[in-house]
Amino acid sequence: MFGDPVFWLALTNNFIWTAIFLTVPIGLALVMAAALLMSPRSRAVVQPIIFLPRILAVAVSGRIFQGMIFSPATGLVAWLNEHGFSISDPLADPDRSLYAVAAVDIWHWWGFLAVVFLAAMRQISIDQIEAARLDGAGFLALLRDVLLPGIRPTLILMLILTVIWSFQVFEFIFIVTQGGPAYGSEVLATLAYRHAFFEGDVGQAAAAAGVKSLFGLCATAAYLWLQIRDSADASF
């Protein structure tokens, strides 16, 4: 396995995917959750809208982006090309296919994170928030100095789960690109699937799956260590 260049490409793509999902959707979700917390009247309308992609089947979300966004014949890419923009299908480009699939998953995922973070933020004392606003804290200062510290346990949990889920990602990539083109969006899960069911090489599949599981185990160990440390600090 270590002598297979595709394995190292898949592992690198998993790290890239993890870096994307530790930043972009979590950042979007934190900002949206804070905005909804400050605008309670809009919650009833905005929350269902941003949560809707999460309840759609993965296959449906993937096909929506394939046909309505990325398709050079019928999608947004085709419309932009008709209006003077020269844009190729990102799913057909080995250098961009991983980021294109990540965009699909971000659309599917960030609204769920926003709802989770909003629920955690609503547990923060309103007096603490009002005191910060009276002291002149703007939106970003309030988010940085009050809301983020107030939801620290939830934020850490979602960061750890994001790492675990990022190394388990399979459905979106397999449905949209099947790891292609030219292994441009290959990750460990699709590599293991291809070895097992396309090539019949169960040993290579098990090895790739074992490496994938190892990173999830490390993330879980990190979360347990943080929990033990916080419990020890709280006891003093």
N, C-alpha and C positions, 0 to 999 in steps of 0.2 A: 504493500500500500504506500509506504513512504517513498518508493521509487516511481510512483505514478504521478506525472505532472498534473493530471486532472484532479487528483486528490488535493494537491496544494492550491490549485486554482479554486476548488470548491471551498476549502477551508478559508482562503482569503475572502471569497465572496460572503461567507458567513460572518466574518469579522466586519466587513463593510456594511452588511445588512444590520448587524447589531449596533454599529456606530450610528447609522441612520436612525434607527428606531429608539435609541437612547436620547436623541436630540430633537429631531423634527416633530414627531407626533406628541411627545411629552411636552415640548415647549409650546406647541399650539394648544394643547389641552389645558395647560396651566393658565395661559393667557385667557382662553375662553371661559374657564371656570371662574377666574377672578372677575371677568367682565360680567358674567351672569350673577355672581354674588353681589356685585354693585348695582345691578339692574334687575331687581326681583320681578318686575312686571313682565319682562321679556322671557322669563324662564319657561313658562307654559308653552310658548310657541317655539322657542329656539331649541330646547332640550330634545323634543321628539325629532326635529329636523336633523340635528347633528348625530343623533343616535340611530336614525333609520338605516344607514349603511351597515351597521353592525348586525342587524337582524336579517339582512339579505343573505342568501346562500352564497358561499364562496364562488361557486360556478357562475352564478348570476352576475356577481360583481366583476369577475374576470371577463366574462363575455361582453358586458356593457362597455368596459374600457377597450377591449379588442375591436368591437364593431363601431362604437360611437366616438371614440377618442383617437386611438392609434391607427385605425385602418387607413391606408393611403387611398382607398377606393370610396369608402362611405363615411368615414369618421371626421373628427375635427381636423386631423392632419390633412385630409383631402380638401376640406374647405379652405384651410390656410394656403395650401398650394394653389388653389384656384384664384386666390386673391393676392397673388404675388409673393408669397412667402415660400421659400424653398426649404421644406422640412421633410426629411425621410422618416420612415416608420422606425421608431426607436426599438421596437421589438425585434426588428431584423438586423440590428446593429450589435455585435458582440460587446462593444464598449459601453453601450447605453441600455441594453436590455435589462440588466439587473436593477438599474435605477427606475426604469419604466414600471417594472413589476412592483418595486417598492412603493411607487406613487399610488398604485392601486390598493395595496395593503394599508398604506397610511390613510387613505380616504375611508377605508373600511374600519379602521382601528381608533383613530384619534378622538372621535366623538364619544366612544365608550370611556376612554381615559378622562375626558372632560367631565362626564357625569360622575365618575368615581371621585375625581378631585373636588368637584363641587360639593358632593355629599360630605367629604372630609372637611372642607372649608366652612360649611354651615355649622360644624361643631365648635368652631372657634368662638370665644366670647365676643358678643357684639360690642361690649364695652371696650374691649381692647382695640377693635377695629375703629370705632368711633373716636377713641382717644388719639389714635394715630392720624386720623383724618383731621381732627381739630388741631393737631400739631403741625399741620401743613403737608403731610405725606401725600405725594402724588400716587398715581396708579402703580407705577413700577416700584416705587419705594415701599408702598403698602404690600405689594406682592413679595418683594424681596425680604423685608424685615418683619412682617407679621404673618402673612399667609403661608409662605413656604416653611418657616419654622413650626407653624401650627399644624401642618399636615405632614411633618417629617416621617412618622412611621408609615403612613400610607404611601408617600412618595418613594421611600426606600423599598417597600414591598413591590410596587409596580415596576421599579427599576430592575429589581432582581427577577421578577416574572418576565420582564421584557427580554432580559438576557436569555433566560431559559427558552422562551417561545421563539426567539430569534434563531437559536440553534436547532429548533425543531421545525422551522418553516418548511412547508412542503406544498400545501394545496395550491396557493396562488401561483407559485412558480411552475408547478407541474401543469396546471390548467392553462396558463397563459403562454409559456414558452417551452415547457418540458426540459428546462435547463439549457436550452440553446439561445441563440445560434452559436455554434462552435464553442460550446460550454461557457458562453458568456454569462449566463445566469445560473450555472450549476452550483448547487450547495450540497452539503453532506447528505441531507435527507434524499434529495433526488439522485445523488450519486449512488447511495445504498440501494435505492429502488431500482435503478437501472442495472446495477450489478446483479441483483437478485432475480429480477423478473424479465429483463431483456437479454442478459448475457448468461444467466444461470450460474453465476459465480457467487455462491452463497458465502464463501469465506471472505472475499473482499467486501461484500455487503455487510457482513457482521462486523468487520473491522471498522468500516466507515461509520456504522451505527454506534459502535462502542466509543469512538472518538467524539461523536456528537453528544452522546449521553454524558461523557466525562465533563464537558463544559457545563451542562445542566447541573451535574453533581457539585461542581465547584461553586456555581452561583448559589445553590441551596446551602452549601456549607458556609458561604459568606453571610447569608441571611441569618442562619442559626447563630453564627458567631456574634453578629450585631445584636440579636435578641438577647443572648446571654450577657453581653457587655452592658446593654441598657438595663437589664434586670439587676445586674450587680451595682450599677451606678445608682439606681433608684432605691436600693436597700440601705445606702449610706445617708 
